[in-house]
């Protein structure tokens, strides 16, 4: 029995933080052993909002190097840049012609990004169709996503089912969303009631995978706690300490109950000091691997090879769809 095909796309938006890593990337690395994985850096999605061209190019390579640094193996998975495979744009147009403004206008993320403006860039409105094309171009079986992407997966399935009903049941493979298992939900260090975010103004609210030890120490030692002075996991009443325990447990593979016992009677400073060591030692090999590959020809070679492999899968699928629509000669 062949492995299920998994597709996931990530935007090239700069440094990846601890929340991204523990919540999703570790699971992506694990999937390599059980599935046929295709991981795509979706640079065409990035330009739905204005980008500095040089920064965008740099961020594409940053994200690719980070994916490899955390354990993505190009021998097991395909890693490539979206715009290097023209089938994404071609299939997106076919899907656009089989989608409706009503269903796109109901997308909650469009409403959030549009902020109620009367007019918005058309790309912000139609990017869920490009996302559907990314997935459908590879006969994807499983799409690992967070719950915030559930609506987009449902739209992708609706479009695929609509086309299959009209042009033949085997025109497109209808994917399933695999909603990420409840991994470590990492909260902001300065406000543990909100998720860790790379867009937060306060740099001390997050720990990025490439942070130097001094920055890691500063962020953890400044982390918001409470006046209770008891090290106990209680997200509702002690969100700050609970967040630090979650990070400690996830990086050290230690049950939280064990950490609580270890620090029974200790102060918050003791927990924070040891957490600095745990985080620093966990991220050091990632930073070293990133630095060794980021500016090497190996990275661009891997991405070019990945694009060639992705294109070899995509071309016959795109031709099948085009044929059903009567496109071409």
Buried (B, 14 or more C-beta within 10 A) or exposed (E): EEEBBBBBBBBBBBBBBBBBBBBBBBBBBEBBEEBBBBBBBBBBBBBBEEBEEEEBBBBBBBBBBBBBBBBBEBEBBBBBBBBBBEBBEBBBEBBBEBBEEEBBEEBEBBEEBBEEEEEBBEEBBBBBBBBBBBBBBBBBBBBBBEEEBEBBBEBBBBBBEBBBEEBEEEBBBBBEBBBBEEBBBBBBBBBBEEBBBBEBEEBBBBBBBBBEBEBBBBBBBEBBBBEEEBBBBEBEEBBBBBBBBBBBBBBBEBEBEEBBEBBEEBEBEEBBBBBBBBBBEBBEEBBEBBEBBBEEEBBEEBBEBBBEBBBEBBBEBBEBBBEBBEEEE
